[in-house]
Amino acid sequence: PSRPGSMDARPLFQSLQALAEDNASFFQRSGTESGRRFAAAFAALGEHGRRLEPALRHFARLYHRFDLDEATPGNGYRSLVQTAWCCLAHAVHKSRYVAAHRRSIFFRAGHNVAELEAYCTALAQLRALLWLAQRLLAHSRPGCLFPPEEEGLSELMLREYSTMQNGCFYGRCLGFQVTGTQGRGDTETASHGGLGLGDVGTRGHRDGFAWGFGEGAVPLTPSPQSVASMTATQVGVCRALTVPPEPLELPLAADPSVTVTIAPPVAHTGPGPIHMRLLSYHLREGQ
C-alpha cells in the first residue's frame, strides 16, 4: 500500500472522515449508551485523522534523509510514520465493518465499540509520539538522526514519555503493525500483563503472563482454551509444578552403588526454579 506523502495517501484520510461522520450521525440517533460510545469514538477518529494527516505528510517528505543508504530504508522516523499509517488503515477497516453491519441483529455492539475506542487511544498516543519526534527533528542538524547534547531536551523527552499510556499497544491493538491480527481473550487484562514484559522483564512475570493469557481469565471472545473446555473431554490432572534449583543424586545404571550428581541448570541470571505443568488424562499413582 501507498504511504503518507504519496499521491494515493489522501483517499485513506478522506475515507476515514466520511466513515467517521456517517457512523457518528447514525449512532447519535440511537439514544443508547453504546450509541453514545460509538458516536464519541467516531468523532475522536475523525479528529485524529485531521491532526495526523499533516504531520505524517511532513515526516514522509523527510524521513528518507535519515536512512543508512538507499538500499537500507529504515530509521525511527520512518518506523513511526508507518506504524501510524497501519493504525489508521485498521481504523478505516473497522469503520467500514461497522457501517456495513450496524443494522444487523448479529452485530456485537459492545465488542466493536471497544475495538474502536482502543484504536482511538492508540492514535492519540501515536500523535503524542509524533509531537515528540517533531521536537527531536527541530533540534537536530539536517540529515543527523540524533540531536546534539542540549540541556533540557532529554529531560523533556523522558518526562513526556512517562505520561504516555503505552498499555493500549498491548491490548486489542496488539501487533497491528506487524501481523494485522488482534489479541484474543481478555485483551484489556492481558495488556497490563504485557506491560510487565518490557518494564519488569522477569522470568516469573513472563511465565505468569503467558499462562494467564492462554487460559483467558475473563474471555470476551472465545479463545482456543475456552473452546476446548466446551468441546473436549476434561483432563484428570492439570497442575502447575515448580522444581527447585537443587542438585540431584542419581545411581548409575551399571553400578547402583555409585551415584552421580546432576547440577541444576544455570543461566546468565544464576540458578533458578524450573516451572512446568503436568497434564494427564488420568490421575495415576506416582504422579
Secondary structure, 3 states (H helix, E strand, C coil): CCCCCCCCCHHHHHHHHHHHHHHHHHHHCCCCHHHHHHHHHHHHHHHHHHHHHHHHHHHHCCHHHHCCECCECCCHHHHHHHHHHHHHHHHHHHHHHHHHHCCCCCCCHHHHHHHHHHHHHHHHHHHHHHHHHHHHHHCCCCCCCCCCCCCCHHHHHHHHHHCCCHHHHHCCCCCCCCCCCCCCCCHHHHHHHHHHHHHCCCHHHHHHHHHHHHHCCCCCCCCHHHHHHHHCCCCCEEEEEEECCCCEEEECCCCCCCEEEECCCEECCEECCEEEEEEECCCCCCC
